[in-house]
Amino acid sequence: MILSERETERGLLVAVCDPDVLGETYDNGDVEFTVNEEFYGGEEASPEAVRESLASAKVANLVGEEVVDLAVEAGFVDEGNVLDLGETLHAQFMRL
C-alpha cells in the first residue's frame, strides 16, 4: 500500500491507496474519481504501518480494495459507507 501523511490545522490527514490504483481514473456512472499522485503519492507501507497511521488520523482517504478491506476489518470504516467506484473501492473517515 502507498501511504501519505500530512499535518493540517485539523490534525493528521492520511491518504492510502493500493499501488495498482495510483494514477487511475474510475467512473461508476455517478462519480468520476482520479487517484492522483499529488494527493495519494507517498511511501510503500506495510499493513501494520497503515493501521498505525489510520489509528492516529483525524481524516483519512482510502482507495483500493486491499486498503479499504483493511480499514473495514480494523474498524476504522463501516462497510456500509464504502463507495464502489466500479473497478475499485473508496472510503473516507473523519474523527471529530
C-alpha positions in Angstrom: 0.0 0.0 0.0 1.1 3.6 -0.6 0.8 5.8 2.4 1.0 9.6 2.7 0.7 11.6 5.9 0.2 15.4 6.2 -0.2 17.5 9.3 -3.0 20.1 8.8 -4.7 22.6 11.1 -7.3 20.0 12.0 -4.8 17.2 12.7 -3.2 14.3 10.7 -4.5 13.7 7.2 -3.8 10.2 5.9 -4.1 9.1 2.3 -3.6 5.5 1.4 -4.1 3.6 -1.9 -3.3 0.3 -3.4 -0.3 0.5 -5.7 -2.3 -0.6 -8.8 -4.8 2.3 -8.5 -2.3 5.2 -8.3 -2.8 7.3 -11.4 -6.0 5.6 -12.4 -9.4 7.3 -13.0 -12.6 5.4 -12.1 -16.2 6.2 -13.2 -19.2 4.3 -11.9 -21.7 6.4 -13.8 -22.4 8.7 -10.8 -18.9 9.6 -9.7 -15.7 10.1 -11.5 -12.6 9.7 -9.3 -8.9 10.1 -10.1 -6.3 8.7 -7.7 -3.7 11.4 -8.4 0.0 11.2 -7.4 -0.1 14.7 -5.9 -2.5 13.6 -3.2 -2.0 9.8 -2.8 1.6 9.5 -3.7 3.8 8.5 -0.8 5.9 5.7 0.5 5.2 1.9 0.3 3.9 0.8 3.7 3.1 -2.5 5.4 -0.4 -3.3 6.6 0.7 -2.7 10.2 2.1 0.7 9.3 -1.1 1.6 7.6 -3.2 0.5 10.7 -0.9 2.6 12.9 -1.3 5.7 10.7 -5.1 5.3 10.5 -5.2 5.0 14.3 -3.6 8.4 14.5 -5.5 10.1 11.7 -8.1 12.8 12.1 -9.1 12.4 8.4 -8.3 9.5 6.1 -8.9 9.0 2.3 -8.6 5.4 1.1 -8.7 3.9 -2.4 -8.3 0.3 -3.4 -9.8 -3.0 -2.4 -6.8 -4.0 -0.2 -6.6 -0.8 1.9 -10.4 -0.4 2.2 -10.8 -4.0 3.3 -8.0 -3.4 5.9 -9.8 -0.3 7.2 -13.1 -2.1 7.5 -11.6 -5.2 9.2 -9.8 -2.9 11.7 -13.0 -1.0 12.5 -12.0 2.4 11.0 -14.7 2.3 8.3 -18.2 0.9 8.4 -18.7 -1.4 5.3 -22.0 0.4 4.6 -20.0 3.7 4.0 -17.7 2.3 1.3 -18.2 3.7 -2.2 -18.0 1.2 -5.1 -16.2 3.0 -7.9 -16.9 0.1 -10.3 -13.4 -1.4 -10.5 -12.2 -0.5 -7.0 -13.4 0.9 -3.7 -13.1 4.3 -1.9 -13.7 5.2 1.7 -13.2 8.2 3.9 -13.4 8.9 7.6 -13.1 11.8 9.9 -12.7 11.9 13.7 -14.4 14.9 15.4 
